[in-house]
Amino acid sequence: PRTSRQIVNELHSMLHNAGLPTPYVLVGHSQGALYLQLFGRLHPHEVASAVFLDPLSSDNQRFEAELKPDIYKNSGVDRLPPIKSLGTLQRLGLMRMFRGTAETRLLAPHRHLPATTREVIWQHYTLPKACAAMVDEYNQNRTPANSAEVRSAGEFPHVPLKVIYHSP
């Protein structure tokens, strides 16, 4: 399963196998920031500083439990429906036909990036394995067990930290 711990273990292994020297500057967006929170808690001596961009909370599943269903649905917190829609388009072979609509929704946060960079991001979204991994990771992060593991892994190291949220 694509649990936070599994992803952190893969990242840790990749960084060490690449021979990158510690300590690291961690930069993570959304769900990636959640993984880096756990990375820092599990490997505090390997972290120099961190930047979290619109980080996902380790208590993210509480939104669904505590908000009224209509408020939750319209909040934008639940990213699973668009991810599943993308998977459906992939399975039906309709990605090209709906590229304009899907790309507009998926790449909206990246609209200021160069076209070549947006194309690389789009190509990633169109990989069937990427969509399946996104669904699995998203579902894993919504479980109380995953949240408890992140919170119980110890304190985040006392390093320079910046949290940046977008404004609507």
Accessible surface in RSA format (square Angstrom, percent):
REM  Atomic radii and reference values for relative SASA: ProtOr
REM  Chains: A
REM  Algorithm: Lee & Richards
REM  Probe-radius: 1.40
REM  Slices: 20
REM RES _ NUM      All-atoms   Total-Side   Main-Chain    Non-polar    All polar
REM                ABS   REL    ABS   REL    ABS   REL    ABS   REL    ABS   REL
RES PRO A   1   124.14  90.5  91.77  83.7  32.37 117.7 100.52  83.0  23.62 146.8
RES ARG A   2    63.82  26.8  63.82  32.5   0.00   0.0  26.48  36.2  37.34  22.6
RES THR A   3    35.99  25.6  35.99  36.5   0.00   0.0  29.08  39.1   6.90  10.4
RES SER A   4     0.00   0.0   0.00   0.0   0.00   0.0   0.00   0.0   0.00   0.0
RES ARG A   5    89.60  37.6  89.60  45.7   0.00   0.0  35.45  48.5  54.14  32.8
RES GLN A   6    72.76  40.7  71.18  52.0   1.58   3.8  12.63  26.9  60.14  45.6
RES ILE A   7    21.89  12.5  21.42  16.0   0.48   1.1  21.42  15.4   0.48   1.3
RES VAL A   8     0.17   0.1   0.00   0.0   0.17   0.4   0.17   0.1   0.00   0.0
RES ASN A   9    70.21  48.4  64.14  62.0   6.07  14.6  21.99  52.9  48.22  46.6
RES GLU A  10    71.53  41.1  62.51  47.3   9.02  21.5  41.05  79.4  30.49  24.9
RES LEU A  11    43.50  24.2  38.99  27.9   4.51  11.3  42.93  30.2   0.57   1.5
RES HIS A  12    40.21  22.0  40.21  27.9   0.00   0.0  24.84  25.6  15.37  17.9
RES SER A  13    54.63  46.2  47.98  64.0   6.65  15.3  31.20  66.4  23.42  32.8
RES MET A  14   111.74  57.9 105.06  69.5   6.68  15.9  69.89  59.4  41.85  55.4
RES LEU A  15    20.93  11.7  20.93  15.0   0.00   0.0  20.93  14.7   0.00   0.0
RES HIS A  16    88.24  48.2  70.40  48.9  17.85  45.7  49.09  50.6  39.16  45.6
RES ASN A  17   126.41  87.2  90.26  87.2  36.15  87.0  30.29  72.9  96.12  92.9
RES ALA A  18    66.17  60.8  28.77  44.4  37.40  85.1  40.70  57.3  25.47  67.5
RES GLY A  19    60.58  74.7   0.00   N/A  60.58  74.7  34.64  95.1  25.94  58.1
RES LEU A  20    91.32  50.9  84.18  60.2   7.13  17.9  84.18  59.1   7.13  19.2
RES PRO A  21   110.01  80.2  92.85  84.6  17.15  62.4 102.97  85.0   7.04  43.8
RES THR A  22    60.07  42.7  36.11  36.6  23.96  57.1   6.77   9.1  53.30  80.6
RES PRO A  23    78.08  56.9  62.62  57.1  15.46  56.2  62.62  51.7  15.46  96.1
RES TYR A  24    19.49   9.1  16.30   9.3   3.19   8.3  19.49  14.6   0.00   0.0
RES VAL A  25    96.18  63.3  71.30  64.5  24.89  60.0  71.30  61.9  24.89  67.5
RES LEU A  26     8.08   4.5   6.46   4.6   1.62   4.1   8.08   5.7   0.00   0.0
RES VAL A  27    89.19  58.7  63.09  57.1  26.10  62.9  63.09  54.8  26.10  70.8
RES GLY A  28     5.91   7.3   0.00   N/A   5.91   7.3   5.91  16.2   0.00   0.0
RES HIS A  29    99.93  54.6  88.06  61.2  11.87  30.4  56.57  58.3  43.36  50.5
RES SER A  30    40.39  34.1  40.39  53.9   0.00   0.0  12.92  27.5  27.47  38.5
RES GLN A  31    31.88  17.8  31.50  23.0   0.38   0.9  17.72  37.7  14.16  10.7
RES GLY A  32    24.03  29.6   0.00   N/A  24.03  29.6  20.64  56.6   3.39   7.6
RES ALA A  33     0.00   0.0   0.00   0.0   0.00   0.0   0.00   0.0   0.00   0.0
RES LEU A  34     1.93   1.1   1.93   1.4   0.00   0.0   1.93   1.4   0.00   0.0
RES TYR A  35    19.07   8.9  19.07  10.8   0.00   0.0  19.07  14.3   0.00   0.0
RES LEU A  36    14.53   8.1  14.53  10.4   0.00   0.0  14.53  10.2   0.00   0.0
RES GLN A  37    28.36  15.9  28.36  20.7   0.00   0.0   7.16  15.2  21.20  16.1
RES LEU A  38     0.00   0.0   0.00   0.0   0.00   0.0   0.00   0.0   0.00   0.0
RES PHE A  39     0.00   0.0   0.00   0.0   0.00   0.0   0.00   0.0   0.00   0.0
RES GLY A  40     0.00   0.0   0.00   N/A   0.00   0.0   0.00   0.0   0.00   0.0
RES ARG A  41    52.93  22.2  43.70  22.3   9.23  22.0   0.01   0.0  52.92  32.1
RES LEU A  42    48.60  27.1  24.77  17.7  23.83  59.9  27.24  19.1  21.36  57.5
RES HIS A  43    38.41  21.0  33.29  23.1   5.13  13.1  28.85  29.7   9.57  11.1
RES PRO A  44    49.70  36.2  43.86  40.0   5.84  21.2  43.88  36.2   5.82  36.2
RES HIS A  45   172.26  94.1 146.90 102.1  25.36  64.9 105.10 108.3  67.16  78.1
RES GLU A  46    31.26  17.9  31.26  23.6   0.00   0.0  11.04  21.4  20.22  16.5
RES VAL A  47     8.19   5.4   0.00   0.0   8.19  19.7   0.00   0.0   8.19  22.2
RES ALA A  48    37.09  34.1  23.38  36.1  13.71  31.2  29.12  41.0   7.97  21.1
RES SER A  49    24.52  20.7  24.52  32.7   0.00   0.0  13.41  28.6  11.10  15.6
RES ALA A  50     1.95   1.8   0.00   0.0   1.95   4.4   0.00   0.0   1.95   5.2
RES VAL A  51    40.74  26.8  40.74  36.9   0.00   0.0  40.74  35.4   0.00   0.0
RES PHE A  52     9.13   4.6   9.13   5.7   0.00   0.0   9.13   5.5   0.00   0.0
RES LEU A  53    57.79  32.2  57.79  41.3   0.00   0.0  57.79  40.6   0.00   0.0
RES ASP A  54    41.50  29.1  34.10  33.9   7.40  17.5  15.18  35.7  26.32  26.3
RES PRO A  55    23.73  17.3   9.22   8.4  14.51  52.8   9.22   7.6  14.51  90.2
RES LEU A  56    26.06  14.5  22.16  15.9   3.90   9.8  25.93  18.2   0.13   0.4
RES SER A  57    51.56  43.6  40.87  54.5  10.69  24.6  33.75  71.9  17.81  25.0
RES SER A  58    15.87  13.4  12.33  16.5   3.54   8.2   1.57   3.3  14.30  20.0
RES ASP A  59    38.08  26.7  36.21  36.0   1.87   4.4   7.46  17.5  30.62  30.5
RES ASN A  60    12.36   8.5   9.64   9.3   2.72   6.6   1.07   2.6  11.29  10.9
RES GLN A  61    35.56  19.9  29.37  21.5   6.20  14.8  21.29  45.3  14.28  10.8
RES ARG A  62   117.85  49.5 117.25  59.8   0.60   1.4  37.55  51.3  80.30  48.7
RES PHE A  63    84.08  42.1  82.27  51.0   1.81   4.7  83.98  50.9   0.10   0.3
RES GLU A  64    81.72  46.9  68.93  52.2  12.78  30.4  22.67  43.9  59.05  48.2
RES ALA A  65    86.71  79.7  45.95  70.9  40.76  92.7  56.59  79.7  30.12  79.8
RES GLU A  66   114.71  65.9  79.90  60.5  34.81  82.9  42.01  81.3  72.70  59.4
RES LEU A  67    58.61  32.6  50.17  35.9   8.44  21.2  51.56  36.2   7.04  19.0
RES LYS A  68   142.78  69.7 137.43  84.3   5.35  12.7  83.96  75.6  58.82  62.7
RES PRO A  69   113.11  82.4 104.20  95.0   8.90  32.4 110.18  91.0   2.93  18.2
RES ASP A  70    90.02  63.1  84.00  83.6   6.02  14.2  39.82  93.7  50.20  50.1
RES ILE A  71    87.48  49.8  82.79  61.7   4.68  11.3  86.58  62.3   0.89   2.4
RES TYR A  72    21.67  10.1  21.54  12.3   0.12   0.3  16.81  12.6   4.86   6.0
RES LYS A  73   169.58  82.7 145.65  89.4  23.93  57.0  92.72  83.5  76.85  81.9
RES ASN A  74   123.38  85.1  89.50  86.5  33.88  81.6  31.34  75.4  92.04  89.0
RES SER A  75    51.48  43.5  13.02  17.4  38.46  88.6  23.75  50.6  27.73  38.8
RES GLY A  76    45.04  55.5   0.00   N/A  45.04  55.5  33.85  92.9  11.19  25.1
RES VAL A  77    39.89  26.3  29.02  26.3  10.87  26.2  36.18  31.4   3.71  10.1
RES ASP A  78    31.85  22.3  23.03  22.9   8.82  20.9   4.96  11.7  26.89  26.8
RES ARG A  79   112.72  47.3 112.72  57.5   0.00   0.0  39.98  54.6  72.74  44.1
RES LEU A  80    15.54   8.7  15.54  11.1   0.00   0.0  15.54  10.9   0.00   0.0
RES PRO A  81    73.81  53.8  67.14  61.2   6.67  24.3  72.78  60.1   1.03   6.4
RES PRO A  82    19.08  13.9  13.62  12.4   5.46  19.8  16.17  13.4   2.91  18.1
RES ILE A  83    21.85  12.4  21.85  16.3   0.00   0.0  21.85  15.7   0.00   0.0
RES LYS A  84   107.21  52.3 103.73  63.6   3.49   8.3  57.09  51.4  50.12  53.4
RES SER A  85    59.39  50.2  52.95  70.7   6.44  14.8  28.82  61.4  30.57  42.8
RES LEU A  86     3.60   2.0   1.77   1.3   1.83   4.6   3.12   2.2   0.49   1.3
RES GLY A  87     4.82   5.9   0.00   N/A   4.82   5.9   4.61  12.6   0.21   0.5
RES THR A  88    57.55  40.9  57.55  58.3   0.00   0.0  41.45  55.7  16.10  24.3
RES LEU A  89    31.43  17.5  31.43  22.5   0.00   0.0  31.43  22.1   0.00   0.0
RES GLN A  90    25.27  14.1   7.09   5.2  18.18  43.3   6.42  13.7  18.85  14.3
RES ARG A  91   184.27  77.4 146.54  74.7  37.73  89.8  79.98 109.3 104.29  63.2
RES LEU A  92   115.05  64.1  89.53  64.1  25.52  64.1  94.14  66.1  20.92  56.3
RES GLY A  93    64.37  79.4   0.00   N/A  64.37  79.4  35.24  96.7  29.12  65.2
RES LEU A  94    51.15  28.5  50.62  36.2   0.54   1.3  51.15  35.9   0.00   0.0
RES MET A  95    22.83  11.8  21.71  14.4   1.12   2.7  21.71  18.5   1.12   1.5
RES ARG A  96   223.76  93.9 204.85 104.4  18.91  45.0  79.34 108.4 144.42  87.5
RES MET A  97   141.50  73.3 105.00  69.5  36.51  86.9  93.34  79.4  48.16  63.8
RES PHE A  98    83.60  41.8  81.45  50.4   2.15   5.6  83.60  50.7   0.00   0.0
RES ARG A  99    69.69  29.3  69.55  35.5   0.14   0.3  29.53  40.4  40.16  24.3
RES GLY A 100    48.47  59.8   0.00   N/A  48.47  59.8  40.72 111.7   7.75  17.4
RES THR A 101    91.01  64.7  81.84  83.0   9.16  21.8  55.52  74.6  35.49  53.6
RES ALA A 102    12.64  11.6   6.24   9.6   6.40  14.6  12.47  17.6   0.17   0.5
RES GLU A 103    42.22  24.2  41.78  31.6   0.44   1.1  11.89  23.0  30.33  24.8
RES THR A 104    97.85  69.6  86.73  87.9  11.12  26.5  71.74  96.4  26.11  39.5
RES ARG A 105   152.22  63.9 135.91  69.3  16.31  38.8  49.05  67.0 103.17  62.5
RES LEU A 106    19.07  10.6  14.13  10.1   4.94  12.4  14.62  10.3   4.45  12.0
RES LEU A 107     7.38   4.1   5.55   4.0   1.83   4.6   6.36   4.5   1.02   2.8
RES ALA A 108    39.87  36.7  35.00  54.0   4.86  11.1  39.52  55.7   0.35   0.9
RES PRO A 109    95.52  69.6  59.31  54.1  36.21 131.6  69.49  57.4  26.03 161.8
RES HIS A 110    45.39  24.8  44.02  30.6   1.37   3.5  28.73  29.6  16.66  19.4
RES ARG A 111   151.95  63.8 134.00  68.3  17.95  42.7  54.59  74.6  97.35  59.0
RES HIS A 112   159.07  86.9 125.70  87.4  33.37  85.4  97.47 100.5  61.60  71.7
RES LEU A 113    68.88  38.4  65.59  46.9   3.30   8.3  65.84  46.2   3.04   8.2
RES PRO A 114    83.50  60.9  70.88  64.6  12.62  45.9  83.26  68.7   0.24   1.5
RES ALA A 115    65.88  60.6  55.33  85.4  10.55  24.0  55.75  78.5  10.13  26.8
RES THR A 116   106.30  75.6 100.77 102.2   5.53  13.2  86.66 116.4  19.64  29.7
RES THR A 117    52.91  37.6  49.28  50.0   3.64   8.7  32.98  44.3  19.94  30.1
RES ARG A 118    68.79  28.9  68.79  35.1   0.00   0.0   7.11   9.7  61.68  37.4
RES GLU A 119    65.28  37.5  63.88  48.3   1.40   3.3  42.28  81.8  23.00  18.8
RES VAL A 120   105.70  69.6 102.86  93.1   2.83   6.8 104.38  90.7   1.32   3.6
RES ILE A 121    38.76  22.1  36.74  27.4   2.02   4.9  38.76  27.9   0.00   0.0
RES TRP A 122     6.75   2.7   6.75   3.3   0.00   0.0   0.63   0.3   6.11   9.9
RES GLN A 123    86.96  48.6  85.94  62.8   1.03   2.4  37.86  80.6  49.10  37.2
RES HIS A 124    93.12  50.9  90.26  62.7   2.86   7.3  62.33  64.2  30.80  35.8
RES TYR A 125    39.22  18.3  39.22  22.3   0.00   0.0   8.65   6.5  30.57  37.7
RES THR A 126    31.30  22.3  21.13  21.4  10.17  24.2  14.61  19.6  16.69  25.2
RES LEU A 127    97.26  54.2  97.26  69.6   0.00   0.0  97.26  68.3   0.00   0.0
RES PRO A 128    92.09  67.1  86.80  79.1   5.29  19.2  87.84  72.5   4.25  26.4
RES LYS A 129   177.56  86.6 169.78 104.2   7.78  18.5 115.90 104.3  61.66  65.7
RES ALA A 130    11.05  10.2   2.19   3.4   8.87  20.2   9.88  13.9   1.17   3.1
RES CYS A 131     4.61   3.5   4.61   5.1   0.00   0.0   1.69   4.3   2.93   3.2
RES ALA A 132    64.10  58.9  51.22  79.0  12.88  29.3  59.34  83.6   4.76  12.6
RES ALA A 133    33.97  31.2  29.11  44.9   4.86  11.1  33.39  47.0   0.58   1.5
RES MET A 134    38.81  20.1  35.69  23.6   3.12   7.4  24.71  21.0  14.10  18.7
RES VAL A 135    33.93  22.3  33.93  30.7   0.00   0.0  33.93  29.5   0.00   0.0
RES ASP A 136    49.78  34.9  46.83  46.6   2.94   7.0  18.70  44.0  31.08  31.0
RES GLU A 137    29.90  17.2  29.90  22.6   0.00   0.0   0.03   0.1  29.87  24.4
RES TYR A 138    10.72   5.0  10.71   6.1   0.01   0.0   9.16   6.9   1.56   1.9
RES ASN A 139    58.58  40.4  54.53  52.7   4.05   9.8  22.47  54.1  36.11  34.9
RES GLN A 140    39.96  22.3  39.82  29.1   0.14   0.3   0.14   0.3  39.82  30.2
RES ASN A 141     5.00   3.4   1.88   1.8   3.12   7.5   1.91   4.6   3.09   3.0
RES ARG A 142    52.38  22.0  44.21  22.5   8.18  19.5  15.53  21.2  36.85  22.3
RES THR A 143    48.09  34.2  46.71  47.4   1.38   3.3  45.68  61.4   2.41   3.6
RES PRO A 144    94.40  68.8  92.23  84.1   2.17   7.9  93.20  76.9   1.20   7.5
RES ALA A 145    79.37  73.0  63.26  97.6  16.11  36.7  72.27 101.8   7.11  18.8
RES ASN A 146     6.83   4.7   2.48   2.4   4.35  10.5   5.22  12.6   1.61   1.6
RES SER A 147     1.19   1.0   0.59   0.8   0.60   1.4   0.60   1.3   0.59   0.8
RES ALA A 148    45.71  42.0  43.54  67.2   2.17   4.9  45.16  63.6   0.55   1.5
RES GLU A 149    48.51  27.9  43.50  32.9   5.01  11.9  22.63  43.8  25.88  21.1
RES VAL A 150     0.11   0.1   0.11   0.1   0.00   0.0   0.11   0.1   0.00   0.0
RES ARG A 151   110.85  46.5  93.32  47.6  17.53  41.7  43.43  59.4  67.42  40.9
RES SER A 152    92.97  78.6  57.00  76.1  35.97  82.9  50.06 106.6  42.91  60.1
RES ALA A 153    22.68  20.9   0.03   0.0  22.65  51.5  10.78  15.2  11.90  31.5
RES GLY A 154    39.55  48.8   0.00   N/A  39.55  48.8  37.14 101.9   2.41   5.4
RES GLU A 155   130.35  74.8 112.00  84.7  18.36  43.7  58.19 112.5  72.17  58.9
RES PHE A 156    35.20  17.6  25.21  15.6   9.98  26.0  25.21  15.3   9.98  28.6
RES PRO A 157    19.80  14.4   6.80   6.2  13.00  47.2  14.93  12.3   4.86  30.2
RES HIS A 158   171.72  93.9 133.45  92.8  38.27  97.9 104.68 107.9  67.03  78.0
RES VAL A 159    33.74  22.2  15.37  13.9  18.37  44.3  19.72  17.1  14.02  38.0
RES PRO A 160   101.27  73.8  87.48  79.7  13.78  50.1 100.29  82.8   0.98   6.1
RES LEU A 161    87.90  49.0  52.28  37.4  35.61  89.5  53.62  37.7  34.27  92.2
RES LYS A 162   127.81  62.4 125.89  77.2   1.92   4.6  70.72  63.7  57.09  60.8
RES VAL A 163    60.73  40.0  39.69  35.9  21.04  50.7  39.69  34.5  21.04  57.1
RES ILE A 164    79.52  45.3  76.10  56.7   3.42   8.2  78.97  56.9   0.56   1.5
RES TYR A 165   147.48  68.9 122.88  69.9  24.60  64.0  91.49  68.8  55.99  69.0
RES HIS A 166   133.08  72.7 109.63  76.2  23.45  60.0  95.69  98.6  37.39  43.5
RES SER A 167    96.83  81.8  74.84  99.9  21.99  50.6  41.47  88.3  55.36  77.6
RES PRO A 168   169.00 123.2 102.55  93.5  66.46 241.6 135.69 112.0  33.31 207.0
END  Absolute sums over single chains surface
CHAIN  1 A    10407.1       8595.3       1811.7       6533.6       3873.5
END  Absolute sums over all chains
TOTAL         10407.1       8595.3       1811.7       6533.6       3873.5
